Amino acid sequence: MNSHFKRWIDESVKSMSGEFSAQMILEDIITKHGTSPYVGKVKGIGWYLSKLNNNIIKLRQDDGINIYKVKT
């Protein structure tokens, strides 16, 4: 995963309110930046949110989709 995409994920997470999924993050990134070569996949976003970002809590899994929330 490249540094541009990580930065875009972090920016997108800051703009989310309440609960969100990796798919919602990807849609926000594509809306803001288009489909550039730097845009990754939902699986990469989920991995980044679960493993590397300490400000995110995984709340539950609905039909195979992880639902996250920012720590307060």
Contacts in CASP RR format, 6 or more apart in sequence:
PFRMAT RR
TARGET T0000
AUTHOR 0000-0000-0000
METHOD contacts of the structure
MODEL  1
MNSHFKRWIDESVKSMSGEFSAQMILEDIITKHGTSPYVGKVKGIGWYLS
KLNNNIIKLRQDDGINIYKVKT
1 40 0 8 1.000
1 44 0 8 1.000
1 47 0 8 1.000
1 48 0 8 1.000
2 38 0 8 1.000
4 38 0 8 1.000
5 29 0 8 1.000
5 38 0 8 1.000
5 39 0 8 1.000
5 40 0 8 1.000
6 48 0 8 1.000
8 29 0 8 1.000
8 32 0 8 1.000
8 33 0 8 1.000
8 38 0 8 1.000
8 39 0 8 1.000
9 25 0 8 1.000
9 29 0 8 1.000
9 45 0 8 1.000
9 48 0 8 1.000
9 49 0 8 1.000
9 53 0 8 1.000
10 53 0 8 1.000
12 25 0 8 1.000
12 28 0 8 1.000
12 29 0 8 1.000
12 32 0 8 1.000
13 20 0 8 1.000
13 25 0 8 1.000
13 49 0 8 1.000
13 53 0 8 1.000
13 55 0 8 1.000
13 56 0 8 1.000
13 70 0 8 1.000
15 28 0 8 1.000
16 24 0 8 1.000
16 25 0 8 1.000
16 28 0 8 1.000
16 70 0 8 1.000
18 69 0 8 1.000
18 70 0 8 1.000
19 59 0 8 1.000
19 67 0 8 1.000
19 68 0 8 1.000
19 69 0 8 1.000
20 67 0 8 1.000
20 68 0 8 1.000
20 69 0 8 1.000
21 65 0 8 1.000
21 66 0 8 1.000
21 67 0 8 1.000
21 68 0 8 1.000
22 42 0 8 1.000
22 43 0 8 1.000
22 44 0 8 1.000
22 45 0 8 1.000
22 46 0 8 1.000
22 49 0 8 1.000
22 65 0 8 1.000
22 66 0 8 1.000
22 68 0 8 1.000
23 42 0 8 1.000
23 65 0 8 1.000
25 45 0 8 1.000
25 49 0 8 1.000
26 39 0 8 1.000
26 40 0 8 1.000
26 41 0 8 1.000
26 42 0 8 1.000
26 45 0 8 1.000
29 39 0 8 1.000
30 39 0 8 1.000
33 39 0 8 1.000
46 66 0 8 1.000
49 56 0 8 1.000
49 58 0 8 1.000
49 66 0 8 1.000
49 68 0 8 1.000
50 56 0 8 1.000
50 58 0 8 1.000
50 66 0 8 1.000
54 71 0 8 1.000
55 70 0 8 1.000
55 71 0 8 1.000
56 68 0 8 1.000
56 69 0 8 1.000
56 70 0 8 1.000
56 71 0 8 1.000
57 68 0 8 1.000
57 69 0 8 1.000
57 70 0 8 1.000
57 71 0 8 1.000
58 66 0 8 1.000
58 67 0 8 1.000
58 68 0 8 1.000
59 67 0 8 1.000
59 68 0 8 1.000
59 69 0 8 1.000
60 66 0 8 1.000
60 67 0 8 1.000
61 67 0 8 1.000
END
